[in-house]
Amino acid sequence: MSYPQRLRLARQRGLALPYARALARLRSPQAIQDFLVDLPQNFEPDGDTARSVQSTLAAGCAHCIEGALVAAFALWLQGHPPLLLDFSAHQDMDHVIAPFQIAGKWGAISKTNYICLRWRDPVYASVRELAMSYFHEYAKGPRKTLRSYSRPFDLRTVPTARWVNLPTDCWEIADRITAARHYEIVTPAEARRLRHRDPVEVRSDRLTVFPIPAGKKRRL
């Protein structure tokens, strides 16, 4: 699909022209991931947010679900369905990614300030395989915390006005992916047997894309 075609689709689906141009320029899933890496982290200085695609681009920053919405929309412009995948964690923050398929294999785009819960190449045979690729690095301190993943949620089931250019927060989307069917990754017994991360692994958490402001909570 050409740039003019992607631009026309972005406008038809509700994005204002400057933001439509920004996403229409992205020609591949890799380019979307690069765009999100460069987008500053939203540390929510004024409280929790779940901005729409347009509001996120206007603000010029994003955290995980906001980045996933932007990625899903950009993937949609490239001919992929706009999907979200929710990760549920134990005593840790949940995370949201934008999965996609190429030649029948699953990959994912992810907005995170940390080094591990990021891009996945499309080499995974199933959504479960994709989710499991995040298991060992999804952690808080020494504990591995990922417990379940959702069925992919297709944003085409929601009117674009409720997630593309909504001027208020998209809490409906957050609630719906949280309520979607989730699949257990480990049983309680298996969770009790998990090896804690060693000190070197824990120290890797200090490496972030953007410095965390003093007094701000951890944000994936």
BAFI-3210 file (N, C-alpha, C; in Angstrom, 3 decimals, decimal comma, padded with zeros to 6 digits):
// residues 220
n [1|2|3|4|5|6|7|8|9|10|11|12|13|14|15|16|17|18|19|20|21|22|23|24|25|26|27|28|29|30|31|32|33|34|35|36|37|38|39|40|41|42|43|44|45|46|47|48|49|50|51|52|53|54|55|56|57|58|59|60|61|62|63|64|65|66|67|68|69|70|71|72|73|74|75|76|77|78|79|80|81|82|83|84|85|86|87|88|89|90|91|92|93|94|95|96|97|98|99|100|101|102|103|104|105|106|107|108|109|110|111|112|113|114|115|116|117|118|119|120|121|122|123|124|125|126|127|128|129|130|131|132|133|134|135|136|137|138|139|140|141|142|143|144|145|146|147|148|149|150|151|152|153|154|155|156|157|158|159|160|161|162|163|164|165|166|167|168|169|170|171|172|173|174|175|176|177|178|179|180|181|182|183|184|185|186|187|188|189|190|191|192|193|194|195|196|197|198|199|200|201|202|203|204|205|206|207|208|209|210|211|212|213|214|215|216|217|218|219|220]
n.u [000,852|000,551|002,011|000,133|-002,262|-002,278|-002,360|-004,845|-006,548|-005,975|-007,015|-009,710|-010,353|-010,333|-008,151|-006,610|-004,984|-002,073|-001,285|-002,154|-000,426|002,006|001,764|001,140|003,492|004,944|006,111|006,293|005,997|008,375|009,179|007,146|007,681|010,197|009,393|007,869|009,812|011,314|009,445|008,766|008,505|005,439|005,049|002,900|002,382|000,216|-001,581|-003,267|-003,559|-005,174|-004,848|-006,312|-005,422|-004,995|-004,855|-002,636|-000,584|-000,749|000,009|002,590|003,890|003,934|002,678|002,429|-000,224|-001,150|000,845|000,448|-002,096|-001,548|000,280|-001,360|-003,221|-001,515|-000,570|-002,960|-003,265|-001,386|-002,501|-002,853|-004,892|-006,144|-004,965|-004,953|-003,095|-003,329|-001,378|-001,450|-000,310|001,234|001,118|002,291|002,631|000,226|000,569|000,385|000,391|000,826|-000,010|000,895|000,682|002,830|003,212|001,924|003,119|003,534|004,289|005,220|004,593|005,704|005,422|007,619|009,531|011,632|014,162|013,405|010,652|009,718|009,819|008,926|010,082|008,364|008,148|006,858|004,764|002,222|-000,179|000,183|002,881|004,104|003,368|004,689|007,300|007,818|007,979|010,230|011,540|009,648|009,267|009,542|011,777|013,392|011,440|009,585|006,781|004,674|001,529|-000,763|-002,222|-004,177|-006,882|-006,425|-007,564|-009,734|-009,714|-011,423|-013,946|-014,851|-016,203|-014,376|-014,374|-014,195|-011,671|-009,733|-009,796|-010,824|-011,380|-011,164|-009,986|-009,421|-010,800|-012,697|-011,646|-009,413|-010,746|-012,156|-010,188|-008,999|-011,084|-011,361|-011,147|-008,654|-005,634|-004,048|-000,620|001,192|000,672|-000,483|001,153|003,375|004,246|005,192|007,519|009,253|012,404|014,126|015,238|018,697|021,229|022,505|020,606|018,546|019,757|019,687|017,289|017,674|018,382|016,997|015,001|014,182|014,949|013,655|011,523|012,182|010,524|008,465|006,308|007,107|006,789|005,779]
n.v [-001,193|002,231|005,416|007,632|006,148|005,058|007,431|008,466|006,510|006,833|009,385|008,927|007,235|008,826|010,387|013,539|015,673|016,256|014,162|011,935|012,037|011,509|008,796|007,532|007,620|005,493|002,443|-000,249|-002,899|-002,826|-000,162|001,117|000,234|001,474|004,134|004,261|003,702|006,032|007,850|009,860|008,720|008,435|009,535|010,136|012,681|014,118|012,296|009,089|007,972|007,063|007,498|008,279|007,392|009,790|011,731|010,824|011,164|013,915|014,714|013,856|011,785|008,517|005,634|002,083|001,025|003,169|003,419|000,930|001,250|003,239|001,783|-000,358|001,007|002,062|-000,336|-001,228|000,571|-000,470|-002,773|-004,828|-006,418|-004,381|-005,101|-005,826|-007,143|-008,316|-008,533|-010,093|-009,629|-010,766|-009,066|-006,872|-004,531|-004,663|-005,273|-004,125|-005,060|-004,766|-007,143|-008,844|-010,534|-012,135|-013,955|-016,053|-016,231|-014,997|-011,766|-008,838|-005,458|-003,119|-000,667|000,371|001,417|-000,049|-002,648|-005,182|-005,992|-005,701|-005,211|-008,039|-010,296|-011,573|-014,632|-016,553|-019,337|-019,307|-017,436|-018,030|-018,929|-016,500|-014,941|-016,393|-015,781|-013,517|-014,251|-014,869|-012,442|-010,719|-009,153|-008,173|-006,736|-009,437|-011,284|-013,247|-012,286|-012,519|-013,889|-014,484|-014,271|-012,463|-013,279|-012,148|-008,860|-007,351|-004,243|-003,298|-003,954|-001,934|001,319|003,724|006,298|005,981|005,269|006,172|009,018|010,013|012,570|012,324|010,050|006,590|004,608|002,655|000,877|-000,093|-001,394|-003,349|-004,988|-005,941|-007,418|-009,350|-012,797|-014,595|-016,532|-018,914|-018,948|-020,080|-022,443|-022,066|-023,756|-024,153|-021,531|-021,133|-022,538|-021,170|-019,922|-017,274|-014,196|-013,464|-011,302|-009,830|-009,880|-008,470|-005,962|-005,114|-003,840|-001,208|000,026|002,167|003,645|006,303|008,611|008,040|010,204|011,756|010,413|009,293|006,546|003,137|002,417|000,419]
n.w [000,000|-000,822|000,251|-000,213|-000,175|002,419|003,858|003,084|004,155|006,897|007,372|006,719|008,777|010,957|011,932|012,456|010,028|010,456|012,193|010,834|008,659|009,956|010,802|008,426|007,049|007,948|006,955|007,562|010,054|011,579|011,274|012,662|015,268|015,663|015,593|017,948|019,871|019,816|020,685|023,426|026,861|028,595|031,672|033,172|034,670|035,643|036,600|036,033|032,654|029,555|026,709|023,493|020,073|018,568|020,628|022,027|020,113|019,845|022,396|022,405|023,735|025,309|027,107|027,776|026,901|025,425|023,483|022,275|021,155|019,240|017,669|016,798|015,235|013,241|012,138|011,052|008,963|007,301|006,407|008,216|010,741|013,438|016,432|019,961|022,698|025,905|028,843|031,947|035,218|038,306|041,251|040,007|037,262|034,627|031,076|027,685|024,308|020,712|018,597|015,518|012,323|009,984|007,119|008,397|010,892|014,224|015,527|017,473|018,499|020,866|023,384|025,719|028,536|029,298|028,782|027,928|027,455|024,713|021,182|019,153|016,809|013,885|014,285|015,674|016,214|017,279|019,243|021,910|021,935|021,278|023,542|025,553|024,994|026,375|028,995|030,804|031,106|032,026|034,822|038,268|040,259|041,775|041,091|038,771|037,013|035,154|034,387|032,810|029,507|027,123|024,864|021,520|021,013|018,844|017,546|015,636|016,381|017,888|017,626|015,720|016,712|019,414|020,081|018,308|017,841|020,189|022,516|025,248|027,846|026,977|028,611|028,330|026,417|027,801|029,897|028,492|027,314|029,585|030,613|028,696|027,582|029,267|029,205|031,156|032,041|033,855|036,482|039,923|041,498|039,833|039,720|042,280|042,190|040,607|039,578|041,115|039,690|039,132|040,694|038,596|036,542|037,807|038,081|035,474|035,158|035,641|033,345|031,156|028,529|028,694|031,269|034,530|036,170|039,339|042,119|040,653|039,795|038,866|035,472|032,911]
ca.u [000,000|001,377|001,811|-001,161|-003,351|-002,280|-002,802|-006,290|-007,188|-005,834|-007,980|-011,053|-010,565|-010,530|-007,004|-006,341|-003,971|-000,663|-001,066|-002,320|000,836|003,064|001,620|001,124|004,882|005,521|005,837|006,459|005,931|009,639|009,169|006,243|008,410|011,205|008,665|007,489|011,032|011,712|008,397|009,043|007,666|004,437|005,153|001,620|002,612|-001,046|-002,477|-003,374|-004,131|-005,312|-005,190|-006,590|-004,309|-004,748|-004,439|-001,266|000,319|-000,769|000,771|003,992|004,458|003,037|003,066|002,237|-001,479|-001,219|001,695|-000,183|-003,174|-000,902|000,825|-002,455|-003,771|-000,535|-000,620|-004,207|-002,990|-000,534|-003,261|-003,011|-005,982|-005,664|-005,155|-004,267|-002,928|-003,129|-000,667|-001,828|000,836|000,991|001,762|003,080|001,784|-000,123|001,221|-000,407|001,186|000,082|000,491|000,615|001,124|003,433|003,405|001,386|003,847|003,184|005,259|004,543|005,144|005,470|005,985|008,059|010,725|012,652|014,884|013,015|009,268|009,658|009,550|009,145|010,056|007,274|008,677|006,160|003,722|000,920|-000,223|000,792|004,332|004,465|003,257|005,718|008,599|007,964|007,832|011,397|011,950|008,552|009,651|009,635|012,840|013,816|010,294|008,939|005,426|003,652|000,673|-001,716|-002,329|-005,560|-007,212|-006,263|-008,766|-009,789|-010,252|-012,481|-015,235|-015,174|-016,200|-013,108|-014,536|-013,976|-010,259|-008,802|-009,719|-011,566|-010,625|-010,976|-009,265|-010,082|-010,901|-013,514|-010,752|-008,648|-011,634|-012,551|-009,095|-008,821|-012,180|-011,311|-010,698|-007,214|-005,147|-003,032|000,714|001,723|-000,234|000,054|002,245|004,539|004,709|005,966|008,818|010,041|013,688|014,255|016,310|019,921|021,512|022,812|019,319|017,825|020,396|019,338|016,095|018,071|018,586|015,731|015,122|014,045|015,136|012,422|011,563|012,196|009,223|007,454|006,194|007,554|005,825|006,308]
ca.v [000,000|003,423|006,483|008,314|005,264|005,007|008,749|008,564|005,650|007,451|010,492|008,344|006,582|009,802|011,157|014,854|015,572|016,112|012,850|010,982|012,042|010,872|007,346|007,037|007,512|004,248|001,478|-001,630|-003,022|-002,375|001,301|001,502|000,038|002,536|005,359|004,215|003,794|007,445|008,644|009,928|007,950|009,159|009,206|010,513|013,647|014,638|011,199|008,009|008,292|006,023|008,401|007,769|007,524|011,197|012,443|010,399|011,836|015,341|014,896|013,591|010,801|007,366|004,453|000,852|000,872|004,253|003,010|-000,200|001,787|003,876|000,717|-001,095|001,850|002,111|-001,644|-001,237|001,302|-001,332|-003,935|-005,793|-006,076|-003,648|-005,989|-005,618|-008,328|-007,894|-009,412|-009,920|-009,953|-010,945|-008,015|-006,082|-003,848|-005,336|-004,697|-004,289|-005,015|-004,836|-008,280|-008,871|-011,751|-012,104|-015,323|-016,995|-016,203|-013,857|-010,866|-007,823|-004,121|-002,795|000,565|000,198|002,179|-000,996|-003,244|-006,552|-006,243|-004,828|-005,807|-009,447|-010,618|-012,501|-015,990|-017,398|-020,089|-019,103|-016,338|-018,516|-018,855|-015,087|-014,529|-017,051|-015,148|-012,435|-014,745|-014,803|-011,055|-009,969|-009,348|-007,035|-007,147|-010,811|-012,171|-013,321|-011,929|-012,738|-015,019|-014,857|-013,397|-012,415|-013,477|-010,865|-008,025|-006,663|-002,889|-003,009|-004,184|-000,704|002,467|004,456|007,512|005,654|004,972|006,843|010,469|010,382|013,597|011,908|008,786|005,399|003,609|001,539|-000,080|-000,728|-002,305|-004,470|-005,962|-006,573|-008,374|-010,385|-014,098|-014,730|-017,907|-019,061|-019,339|-021,006|-022,762|-021,601|-024,630|-023,827|-020,198|-021,248|-023,168|-020,349|-019,409|-015,826|-013,632|-013,223|-009,859|-009,197|-009,679|-007,395|-004,688|-004,698|-003,002|000,194|000,554|002,627|004,519|007,672|008,636|008,099|011,387|011,486|010,290|008,667|005,100|002,322|002,353|-000,416]
ca.w [000,000|-000,968|001,238|-000,381|000,252|003,883|004,337|002,880|005,149|008,215|007,448|006,736|010,065|012,015|012,382|011,866|008,984|010,884|012,802|009,743|007,899|010,753|010,802|007,050|006,583|008,450|005,892|008,009|011,511|012,166|011,315|013,759|016,520|015,758|015,921|019,360|020,688|019,873|021,321|024,869|027,776|029,365|033,096|033,774|035,750|036,171|036,914|035,058|031,343|028,533|025,607|022,153|019,128|018,257|021,838|022,314|019,178|020,178|023,627|022,104|024,656|025,447|027,850|027,018|026,168|024,445|022,373|021,594|020,318|018,077|016,825|016,171|014,165|012,156|011,489|010,272|007,716|006,479|005,987|009,301|011,672|014,613|017,561|021,232|023,526|027,293|029,761|033,344|036,058|039,744|042,045|039,067|036,295|033,392|029,898|026,467|023,088|019,450|017,819|014,077|011,653|008,657|006,624|009,363|012,160|015,064|016,127|018,286|018,736|022,264|023,942|027,093|028,885|029,731|027,663|027,606|027,025|023,550|019,875|018,886|015,380|013,547|014,135|016,638|015,518|017,904|020,208|023,149|021,767|021,372|024,936|026,352|024,744|027,346|030,362|031,689|031,321|032,650|036,217|039,180|041,153|041,481|040,828|037,459|037,422|034,129|034,738|031,771|028,336|026,637|023,462|020,815|020,964|017,561|017,741|014,660|017,035|018,611|016,710|015,747|017,527|020,826|020,370|017,386|018,067|021,396|023,238|026,641|027,971|026,431|029,669|027,838|025,780|028,876|030,623|027,646|027,159|030,886|030,791|027,660|028,061|029,458|029,256|032,187|031,597|034,865|037,582|041,214|041,940|039,015|040,106|043,524|041,907|039,695|040,051|041,140|038,872|039,888|040,832|037,308|035,859|038,499|037,768|034,113|035,221|035,756|032,004|030,582|027,361|029,189|032,720|035,307|037,069|040,779|042,764|039,792|039,913|037,753|034,385|031,850]
c.u [000,890|001,094|000,487|-002,341|-003,433|-002,763|-004,310|-007,040|-007,126|-006,823|-009,403|-011,385|-010,466|-009,352|-006,924|-005,096|-002,538|-000,357|-001,241|-001,035|001,923|002,966|001,617|002,536|005,526|005,116|005,916|006,252|007,211|009,684|008,247|006,966|009,467|010,558|008,318|008,706|011,434|010,683|008,645|008,036|006,686|004,516|003,937|001,798|001,332|-002,047|-002,604|-004,069|-004,263|-005,755|-005,476|-005,369|-003,983|-004,264|-003,012|-000,281|000,376|000,059|002,259|004,660|003,450|003,586|002,476|000,925|-001,643|-000,348|001,090|-001,330|-002,607|-000,385|-000,273|-003,058|-002,817|-000,469|-001,847|-004,012|-002,155|-001,217|-003,402|-004,252|-005,413|-005,972|-004,408|-004,181|-002,561|-002,372|-001,090|-000,696|000,427|001,804|002,728|002,111|001,453|000,556|000,348|000,509|000,268|000,651|000,125|001,139|001,747|003,726|002,998|002,077|003,565|004,420|004,507|005,342|004,775|006,130|006,333|009,318|011,888|013,178|014,279|011,635|008,946|009,254|009,774|009,044|008,952|007,812|007,922|004,926|002,329|000,991|000,398|002,319|004,816|004,440|004,366|007,097|008,865|008,124|009,053|011,814|010,860|008,701|009,591|010,637|013,267|012,692|009,832|007,432|004,331|002,854|-000,312|-001,684|-003,748|-005,679|-006,979|-007,593|-008,723|-010,470|-011,299|-013,865|-015,694|-015,186|-014,910|-013,189|-014,256|-012,539|-009,265|-008,670|-010,541|-010,772|-010,394|-010,288|-010,110|-010,185|-011,764|-012,629|-009,954|-009,502|-011,965|-011,415|-008,787|-009,866|-012,175|-010,821|-009,175|-006,851|-003,966|-001,709|001,339|000,645|000,335|001,221|003,517|005,121|005,560|007,353|009,715|011,338|013,655|015,375|017,532|020,235|021,827|021,521|018,545|018,434|020,044|018,107|016,443|018,274|017,232|015,993|015,113|014,201|013,803|012,498|011,534|010,784|008,151|007,482|006,753|006,445|006,433|006,322]
c.v [001,246|004,444|007,216|007,450|005,189|006,328|008,895|007,711|006,264|008,580|009,947|007,732|007,534|010,623|012,505|014,767|015,442|014,731|011,738|010,902|011,293|009,350|006,771|006,887|006,190|003,106|000,017|-001,692|-002,551|-000,860|001,813|001,357|001,129|003,863|005,390|004,284|005,253|008,330|008,681|009,155|008,880|008,697|009,693|011,512|014,178|013,541|010,215|008,464|007,024|006,739|007,657|007,949|008,994|011,973|012,078|011,124|013,335|015,625|014,653|012,650|009,680|006,402|003,245|000,784|001,974|003,931|001,866|000,262|002,454|002,803|-000,045|-000,299|001,883|000,778|-001,769|-000,517|000,470|-002,622|-005,029|-005,447|-005,351|-004,429|-005,487|-006,948|-007,860|-008,960|-009,078|-010,427|-010,049|-009,921|-007,197|-005,420|-004,760|-004,610|-004,995|-004,139|-005,050|-005,983|-008,162|-010,184|-011,427|-013,547|-016,358|-017,026|-014,895|-013,097|-009,812|-006,536|-003,735|-001,480|000,309|001,011|001,270|-001,790|-004,551|-006,703|-005,449|-005,594|-007,317|-009,667|-011,621|-013,894|-016,992|-018,030|-019,852|-017,889|-016,782|-018,477|-017,421|-014,626|-015,133|-016,438|-014,004|-012,942|-014,486|-013,374|-010,210|-010,158|-008,036|-007,412|-008,560|-011,732|-012,098|-013,233|-012,202|-013,995|-015,415|-013,850|-013,504|-012,965|-012,147|-010,141|-007,192|-005,311|-002,518|-003,279|-002,958|000,444|003,276|005,714|007,249|005,260|005,679|008,323|010,930|011,437|013,279|010,544|007,590|004,297|002,424|000,465|-000,832|-001,756|-003,540|-005,465|-006,648|-007,660|-009,492|-011,704|-014,133|-016,206|-017,986|-019,534|-020,339|-021,255|-022,183|-022,443|-024,338|-022,475|-020,265|-021,823|-022,313|-019,880|-017,893|-015,382|-013,344|-011,726|-009,149|-008,914|-008,533|-006,038|-004,201|-003,800|-001,513|000,843|000,893|003,515|005,977|007,660|008,781|009,294|010,976|011,421|009,641|007,155|004,407|002,223|001,549|000,318]
c.w [000,000|000,133|001,021|000,060|001,776|004,473|004,202|003,907|006,545|008,405|007,524|008,089|011,246|012,464|011,684|010,994|009,508|011,445|011,763|008,920|008,642|010,687|009,395|006,488|006,986|007,528|006,323|009,516|012,198|012,287|012,415|015,087|016,709|016,147|017,412|020,281|020,879|020,563|022,827|025,708|028,492|030,814|033,883|034,922|036,388|036,506|035,768|033,776|030,517|027,262|024,312|021,266|018,893|019,479|022,231|021,403|019,456|021,424|023,410|023,080|024,833|026,483|027,129|026,247|025,129|023,235|021,584|020,704|019,069|017,121|016,100|015,024|012,975|011,410|010,599|008,943|006,752|006,055|007,017|010,122|012,891|015,892|018,791|021,962|024,927|028,063|031,181|034,220|037,528|040,524|041,195|038,093|035,122|032,227|028,685|025,263|021,870|018,616|016,345|013,519|010,304|008,262|007,673|010,702|012,895|015,530|016,911|018,346|020,155|022,622|025,400|027,309|029,252|028,543|027,165|026,977|025,762|022,297|019,897|017,376|015,087|013,215|015,002|015,999|016,074|018,829|021,525|023,059|021,906|022,823|025,786|026,134|025,714|028,783|031,244|032,004|031,961|034,153|036,975|040,260|040,796|041,005|039,373|037,688|036,396|034,441|033,641|030,634|027,794|025,224|022,744|020,681|019,695|017,744|016,705|015,228|017,819|017,606|016,843|016,608|019,000|021,131|019,450|017,704|019,268|022,175|024,703|026,663|027,524|027,489|029,247|027,210|026,839|029,618|029,785|027,450|028,484|031,100|029,749|028,253|028,127|029,616|030,226|031,583|032,562|035,914|038,878|041,700|041,146|039,402|041,372|043,284|041,016|040,339|040,040|040,211|039,739|039,909|039,519|036,540|036,503|038,159|036,371|034,092|035,302|034,391|031,389|029,382|027,797|030,706|033,441|036,242|038,525|041,331|041,902|039,937|038,685|036,720|033,260|030,519]
res [m|s|y|p|q|r|l|r|l|a|r|q|r|g|l|a|l|p|y|a|r|a|l|a|r|l|r|s|p|q|a|i|q|d|f|l|v|d|l|p|q|n|f|e|p|d|g|d|t|a|r|s|v|q|s|t|l|a|a|g|c|a|h|c|i|e|g|a|l|v|a|a|f|a|l|w|l|q|g|h|p|p|l|l|l|d|f|s|a|h|q|d|m|d|h|v|i|a|p|f|q|i|a|g|k|w|g|a|i|s|k|t|n|y|i|c|l|r|w|r|d|p|v|y|a|s|v|r|e|l|a|m|s|y|f|h|e|y|a|k|g|p|r|k|t|l|r|s|y|s|r|p|f|d|l|r|t|v|p|t|a|r|w|v|n|l|p|t|d|c|w|e|i|a|d|r|i|t|a|a|r|h|y|e|i|v|t|p|a|e|a|r|r|l|r|h|r|d|p|v|e|v|r|s|d|r|l|t|v|f|p|i|p|a|g|k|k|r|r|l]
***
